[in-house]
Amino acid sequence: SPATVFHDGAVTGLGMISPKIFEEYYLPYTKKYADILHKAGKLYTNHTSGEPIGNILNMIRESGIDGLYGLTYPPAVDTMISEVRDKFAGKIAVMGGMPSDFIATKTPGEVQEKAEEVLKDAAPGGHFMLGTVDDTPYGTPPENLKAVSEVVQHMG
């Protein structure tokens, strides 16, 4: 495939499984996929879907993935995005921070403030991409998406 990034839509998180089940069933195939994709010169990312991952950070790190998408903040989860980024020490890119329902229902000003908060927490040190926690709902005001873009252009 000419694609350079393979995104695995299976959820990496503890919303419905225990750390033991993650280790026994999810981790082995994730490692295998990472090995196959890396041998082909590809990057491999996983999706957290905004689920807690604090108790499996070490396993995620050893899984071989290159990026983790769909991260959000407490109280929905058990760790700050900056903590996740620091734990991975530049070995895994972290992505997310903007709750999809927030972008869909708040004003452009509120969305800008949230994007600034996320960037101030998660961007220092690099290896972070601002994005949604999950899909962008139908009917999300385009002005709100533009507000996020403007913050990124301003803050870098």
Number of C-alpha atoms within 10 A of each C-alpha: 7 5 8 11 15 16 15 16 12 12 17 25 24 19 14 9 10 13 15 10 12 17 14 11 10 17 18 13 12 22 16 13 18 21 17 13 17 15 10 11 12 17 18 23 21 22 22 23 22 25 21 23 21 17 14 17 17 12 15 25 17 13 20 21 24 22 23 25 28 25 29 27 20 11 9 11 18 14 18 19 24 20 14 20 23 18 14 19 14 14 16 22 19 29 25 26 28 24 22 18 15 16 26 19 15 14 15 19 13 15 24 22 14 19 24 17 14 21 20 12 13 25 19 12 11 13 18 23 18 21 23 22 23 20 12 17 12 7 8 16 15 11 14 21 16 14 20 23 16 14 17 16 9 9 12 8
